Amino acid sequence: MEILSTNAALKAVIMDVAEVAGHIWVKGWGERNGGNITVRLTEFATPEWASMPALSDPIAIGCELPHLKGHYFYAKGTQKRMRDLARDPMANGSVIRICDDCAHYEIIADSAVMPTSELPSHLMVQNYLLESGSRYKATLHTHPIQLVAMSHLPHFKDSETMTHTLWSMIPETLAFAPLGIGWVPYEVPGSLELAKATLAKIHDYDVAMWEKHGVFAVGQDIMDAFDQVDVLNKAADIYMCARNMDGEPEGLTDKDMKDVQDIFHLPTSRPC
């Protein structure tokens, strides 16, 4: 069964995933199989999804996530490339169903493409988003070059310093990423330790900076998550261009940034 063939709304969401994957590849953020995407699909599920035969044995998540019971997700496949996902998302990812024990999942469509090794990070965050009543449904992990480069510099190794520097580069960064970026010290990729550290930051930030690795973002949809990473990385690029020209950039003043926050009534916590 091709799960998109009779569900236009679901197909539109998966095509957005494919578009974002293409943007990531073109920007150079998704080398080889780098990066991951997970989107909650439960609102598009039909009653038949619950009885669809599994294409895999139950696969352990690594922890129990009680708020995911009965939910469905699209997940990029492990070892799959963003450039290929952009061309054919269902051959390079799969739809998964969370098992009743909330500690395992099964692949149900379209083929048995094993999800990303970093799925625990994505699902732990999705569990928190559901628990908190958030309307956010998408999680994105990618390797934006300039942000990763900044994470190698010792004086940016905290959320406040990195956020302040990025906000000060261009007003749009503050306007479109008003919660800033949360610092996550290096952990082994795909580990539960990384998942837990990411979750701690996503309580307060829409984007987490994985030291010397990449970023993890959440959004109401996958375009929203991508846009936040894009504006933050643009600010990092401006910072590095200025540094290459003539030392430390001046940046917007604290008053300049406060004016932007006040005039545009920017949120200081996740609005939904």
Backbone hydrogen bonds in HBPLUS format (Angstrom, degrees):
<---DONOR---> <-ACCEPTOR-->    atom                        ^
c    i                          cat <-CA-CA->   ^        H-A-AA   ^      H-
h    n   atom  resd res      DA  || num        DHA   H-A  angle D-A-AA Bond
n    s   type  num  typ     dist DA aas  dist angle  dist       angle   num
A0005-SER N   A0002-GLU O   3.13 MM   3  5.69 153.8  2.20 117.0 124.2     1
A0007-ASN N   A0004-LEU O   3.31 MM   3  5.28 172.3  2.32 109.6 111.7     2
A0011-LYS N   A0007-ASN O   2.97 MM   4  6.21 159.9  2.01 152.7 159.1     3
A0012-ALA N   A0008-ALA O   3.01 MM   4  6.26 151.0  2.10 146.1 152.8     4
A0013-VAL N   A0009-ALA O   3.28 MM   4  6.63 153.0  2.36 144.4 150.5     5
A0014-ILE N   A0010-LEU O   3.04 MM   4  6.37 163.2  2.07 157.1 161.4     6
A0015-MET N   A0011-LYS O   2.86 MM   4  6.05 148.3  1.96 147.8 157.0     7
A0016-ASP N   A0012-ALA O   3.06 MM   4  6.31 141.8  2.21 139.4 149.0     8
A0017-VAL N   A0013-VAL O   3.10 MM   4  6.50 149.3  2.20 143.3 151.6     9
A0018-ALA N   A0014-ILE O   2.98 MM   4  6.32 153.2  2.06 143.3 150.3    10
A0019-GLU N   A0015-MET O   2.90 MM   4  6.17 152.9  1.97 143.0 150.3    11
A0020-VAL N   A0016-ASP O   2.93 MM   4  6.20 164.9  1.96 153.3 156.5    12
A0021-ALA N   A0017-VAL O   2.94 MM   4  6.18 159.2  1.98 149.6 155.8    13
A0022-GLY N   A0018-ALA O   3.02 MM   4  6.31 149.2  2.12 144.7 152.6    14
A0023-HIS N   A0019-GLU O   2.99 MM   4  6.40 154.3  2.06 150.1 157.0    15
A0024-ILE N   A0020-VAL O   2.91 MM   4  6.18 162.5  1.94 157.1 161.5    16
A0025-TRP N   A0021-ALA O   3.03 MM   4  6.27 157.2  2.08 146.4 152.0    17
A0026-VAL N   A0022-GLY O   2.99 MM   4  6.22 168.4  2.01 154.0 156.8    18
A0027-LYS N   A0023-HIS O   2.95 MM   4  6.13 155.7  2.01 152.0 158.4    19
A0029-TRP N   A0024-ILE O   3.00 MM   5  5.23 150.3  2.09 163.9 160.0    20
A0028-GLY N   A0025-TRP O   3.05 MM   3  5.22 152.0  2.13 104.3 113.2    21
A0143-HIS N   A0029-TRP O   3.22 MM 114  4.67 150.3  2.31 136.4 139.4    22
A0034-GLY N   A0031-GLU O   2.64 MM   3  5.28 166.4  1.66 154.9 158.3    23
A0036-ASN N   A0141-HIS O   2.76 MM 105  4.96 151.9  1.83 134.0 141.9    24
A0141-HIS N   A0036-ASN O   2.82 MM 105  4.96 169.6  1.83 151.7 150.9    25
A0076-LYS N   A0037-ILE O   3.02 MM  39  5.50 155.9  2.08 159.2 163.3    26
A0038-THR N   A0139-THR O   2.99 MM 101  5.28 161.2  2.03 153.9 154.5    27
A0139-THR N   A0038-THR O   2.84 MM 101  5.28 160.7  1.88 163.8 167.2    28
A0039-VAL N   A0074-TYR O   3.00 MM  35  5.27 152.7  2.07 142.4 150.8    29
A0074-TYR N   A0039-VAL O   2.89 MM  35  5.27 159.6  1.93 151.6 157.3    30
A0040-ARG N   A0137-LYS O   2.92 MM  97  5.20 162.5  1.95 145.4 151.2    31
A0041-LEU N   A0072-TYR O   2.79 MM  31  5.32 166.9  1.81 136.2 140.4    32
A0044-PHE N   A0041-LEU O   2.83 MM   3  5.57 156.4  1.88 128.3 135.8    33
A0045-ALA N   A0042-THR O   3.06 MM   3  5.17 158.6  2.11 107.7 114.5    34
A0049-TRP N   A0046-THR O   2.99 MM   3  5.65 152.7  2.07 120.0 127.0    35
A0051-SER N   A0048-GLU O   3.11 MM   3  5.53 139.2  2.28 108.6 119.0    36
A0052-MET N   A0049-TRP O   3.25 MM   3  5.13 157.7  2.30  98.9 105.6    37
A0055-LEU N   A0107-ILE O   2.68 MM  52  5.37 177.5  1.68 164.0 164.3    38
A0059-ILE N   A0105-TYR O   2.81 MM  46  5.30 163.8  1.84 152.5 158.0    39
A0105-TYR N   A0059-ILE O   2.93 MM  46  5.30 143.6  2.06 135.3 146.0    40
A0061-ILE N   A0103-ALA O   2.85 MM  42  5.52 168.7  1.87 146.5 144.9    41
A0065-LEU N   A0102-CYS O   2.81 MM  37  5.27 169.3  1.82 146.2 147.7    42
A0068-LEU N   A0065-LEU O   3.07 MM   3  5.86 166.8  2.09 127.5 131.3    43
A0071-HIS N   A0068-LEU O   2.98 MM   3  5.44 149.9  2.08 148.2 143.7    44
A0098-ILE N   A0071-HIS O   3.13 MM  27  5.82 171.9  2.13 171.8 172.1    45
A0073-PHE N   A0096-ILE O   3.07 MM  23  5.36 154.8  2.13 142.3 149.7    46
A0096-ILE N   A0073-PHE O   2.78 MM  23  5.36 160.4  1.82 156.9 163.3    47
A0075-ALA N   A0094-SER O   2.93 MM  19  5.64 157.6  1.98 159.6 166.9    48
A0094-SER N   A0075-ALA O   3.02 MM  19  5.64 153.7  2.09 149.1 155.1    49
A0116-THR N   A0076-LYS O   2.99 MM  40  6.05 135.3  2.19 169.6 156.2    50
A0077-GLY N   A0092-ASN O   2.90 MM  15  5.46 168.4  1.91 134.2 130.3    51
A0080-LYS N   A0077-GLY O   3.25 MM   3  5.30 152.2  2.33 123.3 121.0    52
A0078-THR N   A0114-MET O   2.73 MM  36  5.91 163.0  1.75 155.0 158.2    53
A0084-ASP N   A0081-ARG O   3.11 MM   3  5.27 128.9  2.38  99.2 112.2    54
A0085-LEU N   A0081-ARG O   2.92 MM   4  6.24 154.8  1.98 150.7 158.8    55
A0086-ALA N   A0082-MET O   2.92 MM   4  6.12 153.5  1.99 152.7 158.6    56
A0087-ARG N   A0084-ASP O   3.09 MM   3  5.18 130.0  2.35  97.6 110.5    57
A0088-ASP N   A0084-ASP O   2.89 MM   4  6.17 155.0  1.96 153.0 160.7    58
A0091-ALA N   A0088-ASP O   3.24 MM   3  5.61 148.5  2.35 109.0 117.9    59
A0092-ASN N   A0089-PRO O   3.33 MM   3  5.19 147.8  2.44  93.6 102.8    60
A0095-VAL N   A0109-ALA O   2.71 MM  14  5.07 164.9  1.73 143.4 147.4    61
A0108-ILE N   A0095-VAL O   2.87 MM  13  5.80 174.8  1.87 162.7 164.3    62
A0097-ARG N   A0106-GLU O   2.78 MM   9  5.28 157.6  1.83 154.7 162.5    63
A0106-GLU N   A0097-ARG O   2.89 MM   9  5.28 153.9  1.96 145.9 154.3    64
A0099-CYS N   A0104-HIS O   2.90 MM   5  5.43 169.1  1.91 138.0 140.7    65
A0102-CYS N   A0099-CYS O   2.96 MM   3  5.49 162.4  2.00 117.6 123.4    66
A0113-VAL N   A0111-SER O   2.72 MM   2  5.70 138.1  1.89 110.8  97.1    67
A0119-LEU N   A0116-THR O   3.16 MM   3  5.40 150.0  2.26 114.0 113.6    68
A0121-SER N   A0118-GLU O   3.13 MM   3  5.65 126.3  2.43 112.6 123.9    69
A0122-HIS N   A0118-GLU O   3.42 MM   4  6.83 160.9  2.46 148.7 153.6    70
A0123-LEU N   A0119-LEU O   2.81 MM   4  6.02 168.7  1.82 169.0 171.5    71
A0124-MET N   A0120-PRO O   2.90 MM   4  5.90 157.4  1.95 147.5 153.5    72
A0125-VAL N   A0121-SER O   3.17 MM   4  6.31 158.3  2.22 145.0 150.4    73
A0126-GLN N   A0122-HIS O   2.90 MM   4  6.16 157.4  1.95 146.7 154.0    74
A0127-ASN N   A0123-LEU O   2.85 MM   4  5.99 153.0  1.92 145.6 152.3    75
A0128-TYR N   A0124-MET O   3.11 MM   4  6.39 155.4  2.17 141.9 147.8    76
A0129-LEU N   A0125-VAL O   2.88 MM   4  6.19 160.8  1.92 155.6 160.9    77
A0130-LEU N   A0126-GLN O   3.02 MM   4  6.26 158.6  2.07 149.4 154.1    78
A0131-GLU N   A0127-ASN O   2.92 MM   4  6.11 160.3  1.96 147.6 154.0    79
A0132-SER N   A0128-TYR O   2.86 MM   4  6.04 152.7  1.94 153.5 160.0    80
A0134-SER N   A0129-LEU O   2.92 MM   5  5.12 143.7  2.05 161.7 161.0    81
A0133-GLY N   A0130-LEU O   3.13 MM   3  5.14 155.6  2.19 101.7 109.2    82
A0135-ARG N   A0272-CYS O   2.52 MM 137  5.60 140.6  1.67 132.8 145.1    83
A0137-LYS N   A0219-GLY O   3.06 MM  82  6.41 131.8  2.30 141.0 147.5    84
A0138-ALA N   A0219-GLY O   3.11 MM  81  5.31 171.9  2.11 161.1 158.5    85
A0219-GLY N   A0138-ALA O   3.06 MM  81  5.31 145.2  2.19 142.3 144.8    86
A0140-LEU N   A0217-ALA O   2.83 MM  77  5.10 156.9  1.88 149.4 154.1    87
A0217-ALA N   A0140-LEU O   2.73 MM  77  5.10 161.1  1.76 151.1 157.9    88
A0142-THR N   A0215-VAL O   3.17 MM  73  5.70 149.7  2.27 144.1 153.0    89
A0215-VAL N   A0142-THR O   2.91 MM  73  5.70 162.8  1.94 164.1 169.8    90
A0148-VAL N   A0144-PRO O   3.01 MM   4  6.15 166.5  2.03 163.7 168.1    91
A0149-ALA N   A0145-ILE O   2.94 MM   4  6.17 157.6  1.99 150.1 156.9    92
A0150-MET N   A0146-GLN O   2.97 MM   4  6.25 156.7  2.03 146.9 152.5    93
A0151-SER N   A0147-LEU O   3.08 MM   4  6.36 144.0  2.22 143.2 152.9    94
A0151-SER N   A0148-VAL O   3.07 MM   3  5.09 122.3  2.41  94.5 109.4    95
A0152-HIS N   A0149-ALA O   3.09 MM   3  5.52 160.0  2.13 111.2 117.6    96
A0153-LEU N   A0150-MET O   2.98 MM   3  5.46 163.3  2.01 116.5 122.0    97
A0156-PHE N   A0153-LEU O   3.07 MM   3  5.86 168.6  2.08 130.4 133.1    98
A0157-LYS N   A0154-PRO O   3.30 MM   3  5.65 161.3  2.34 120.5 119.9    99
A0162-MET N   A0158-ASP O   3.24 MM   4  6.39 175.1  2.24 160.8 162.2   100
A0163-THR N   A0159-SER O   2.91 MM   4  5.89 163.7  1.93 151.4 156.9   101
A0164-HIS N   A0160-GLU O   2.94 MM   4  5.98 166.8  1.96 148.2 152.4   102
A0165-THR N   A0161-THR O   3.06 MM   4  6.18 162.5  2.09 148.1 152.9   103
A0166-LEU N   A0162-MET O   3.03 MM   4  6.21 166.9  2.05 153.5 156.8   104
A0167-TRP N   A0163-THR O   2.86 MM   4  6.00 170.9  1.86 160.5 163.4   105
A0168-SER N   A0164-HIS O   3.07 MM   4  6.09 147.1  2.18 140.8 149.2   106
A0169-MET N   A0166-LEU O   3.20 MM   3  5.50 162.2  2.23 110.2 115.6   107
A0252-LEU N   A0168-SER O   2.74 MM  84  4.53 157.8  1.79 125.2 132.8   108
A0173-THR N   A0170-ILE O   3.04 MM   3  5.83 149.5  2.13 124.1 131.2   109
A0175-ALA N   A0171-PRO O   3.04 MM   4  6.32 158.4  2.09 150.2 157.1   110
A0176-PHE N   A0172-GLU O   2.83 MM   4  5.83 158.8  1.87 149.4 152.9   111
A0177-ALA N   A0173-THR O   2.86 MM   4  5.52 131.9  2.09 138.6 148.5   112
A0180-GLY N   A0177-ALA O   3.04 MM   3  5.64 161.4  2.07 119.1 125.1   113
A0182-GLY N   A0207-VAL O   2.88 MM  25  6.32 164.0  1.91 151.5 154.5   114
A0209-MET N   A0182-GLY O   2.61 MM  27  5.78 165.8  1.63 157.7 162.1   115
A0184-VAL N   A0209-MET O   2.85 MM  25  5.70 150.3  1.94 164.8 157.6   116
A0211-GLU N   A0184-VAL O   2.98 MM  27  6.00 176.4  1.98 169.8 169.1   117
A0191-SER N   A0188-VAL O   3.14 MM   3  5.64 155.8  2.20 141.8 140.8   118
A0195-ALA N   A0191-SER O   3.15 MM   4  6.48 156.2  2.20 141.9 148.6   119
A0196-LYS N   A0192-LEU O   2.85 MM   4  6.09 160.3  1.89 152.0 156.0   120
A0197-ALA N   A0193-GLU O   2.99 MM   4  6.16 159.4  2.03 146.5 152.3   121
A0198-THR N   A0194-LEU O   2.91 MM   4  6.03 154.4  1.97 148.5 155.5   122
A0199-LEU N   A0195-ALA O   2.98 MM   4  6.19 161.6  2.01 148.0 152.9   123
A0200-ALA N   A0196-LYS O   3.10 MM   4  6.34 152.7  2.18 144.3 150.8   124
A0201-LYS N   A0198-THR O   3.03 MM   3  5.33 125.9  2.34 103.5 116.9   125
A0202-ILE N   A0198-THR O   2.95 MM   4  6.24 152.8  2.03 154.3 163.1   126
A0204-ASP N   A0201-LYS O   2.97 MM   3  5.70 147.6  2.08 118.7 125.7   127
A0205-TYR N   A0201-LYS O   2.89 MM   4  5.92 145.2  2.01 149.5 159.7   128
A0218-VAL N   A0206-ASP O   2.90 MM  12  5.40 150.1  1.99 156.5 163.0   129
A0208-ALA N   A0216-PHE O   2.71 MM   8  5.09 163.8  1.74 153.1 158.8   130
A0216-PHE N   A0208-ALA O   2.87 MM   8  5.09 151.4  1.95 145.3 153.4   131
A0210-TRP N   A0214-GLY O   2.70 MM   4  5.14 148.3  1.79 152.5 161.1   132
A0213-HIS N   A0210-TRP O   3.03 MM   3  5.40 139.8  2.20 149.6 140.6   133
A0214-GLY N   A0210-TRP O   3.16 MM   4  5.14 149.3  2.26 129.5 138.8   134
A0225-ALA N   A0221-ASP O   3.17 MM   4  6.54 160.8  2.21 154.1 158.7   135
A0226-PHE N   A0222-ILE O   2.97 MM   4  6.14 162.8  2.00 146.8 151.7   136
A0227-ASP N   A0223-MET O   2.83 MM   4  6.01 162.0  1.87 151.4 156.3   137
A0228-GLN N   A0224-ASP O   3.25 MM   4  6.50 155.9  2.31 148.4 152.9   138
A0229-VAL N   A0225-ALA O   3.38 MM   4  6.71 160.8  2.42 148.0 152.4   139
A0230-ASP N   A0226-PHE O   2.88 MM   4  6.11 159.3  1.92 155.4 162.3   140
A0231-VAL N   A0227-ASP O   2.97 MM   4  6.23 161.7  2.00 155.2 157.3   141
A0232-LEU N   A0228-GLN O   3.15 MM   4  6.28 159.6  2.19 145.3 151.1   142
A0233-ASN N   A0229-VAL O   2.85 MM   4  6.01 158.2  1.90 152.5 158.8   143
A0234-LYS N   A0230-ASP O   2.94 MM   4  6.14 149.0  2.04 143.8 152.3   144
A0235-ALA N   A0231-VAL O   3.16 MM   4  6.40 154.2  2.23 141.4 147.1   145
A0236-ALA N   A0232-LEU O   3.05 MM   4  6.42 152.3  2.13 143.7 151.4   146
A0237-ASP N   A0233-ASN O   2.87 MM   4  6.12 149.7  1.96 146.4 155.0   147
A0238-ILE N   A0234-LYS O   2.91 MM   4  6.24 156.6  1.97 150.5 156.3   148
A0239-TYR N   A0235-ALA O   2.94 MM   4  6.20 160.4  1.98 149.1 154.4   149
A0240-MET N   A0236-ALA O   3.01 MM   4  6.26 161.1  2.05 147.2 151.6   150
A0241-CYS N   A0237-ASP O   2.88 MM   4  6.11 156.5  1.93 151.2 158.1   151
A0242-ALA N   A0238-ILE O   2.94 MM   4  6.14 163.0  1.96 154.0 158.0   152
A0243-ARG N   A0239-TYR O   2.95 MM   4  6.21 158.8  2.00 149.1 155.3   153
A0244-ASN N   A0240-MET O   2.99 MM   4  6.16 150.7  2.07 143.4 150.9   154
A0245-MET N   A0241-CYS O   3.15 MM   4  6.40 126.8  2.45 136.9 150.4   155
A0245-MET N   A0242-ALA O   3.06 MM   3  5.11 137.5  2.24  97.5 109.9   156
A0246-ASP N   A0242-ALA O   3.08 MM   4  6.40 169.9  2.09 168.1 165.3   157
A0257-MET N   A0253-THR O   3.04 MM   4  6.40 160.2  2.08 153.4 157.7   158
A0258-LYS N   A0254-ASP O   2.89 MM   4  6.10 154.1  1.96 145.9 153.7   159
A0259-ASP N   A0255-LYS O   2.87 MM   4  6.08 155.5  1.93 153.1 159.1   160
A0260-VAL N   A0256-ASP O   3.17 MM   4  6.52 154.2  2.24 144.7 150.9   161
A0261-GLN N   A0257-MET O   3.01 MM   4  6.32 162.4  2.04 150.6 155.1   162
A0262-ASP N   A0258-LYS O   2.91 MM   4  6.13 159.2  1.96 150.9 156.3   163
A0263-ILE N   A0259-ASP O   2.84 MM   4  5.91 171.9  1.85 156.9 159.5   164
A0264-PHE N   A0260-VAL O   3.11 MM   4  5.99 163.2  2.14 146.5 151.1   165
A0266-LEU N   A0261-GLN O   3.04 MM   5  5.01 154.4  2.11 137.8 145.4   166
A0265-HIS N   A0262-ASP O   3.33 MM   3  5.01 156.4  2.39  94.1 100.9   167
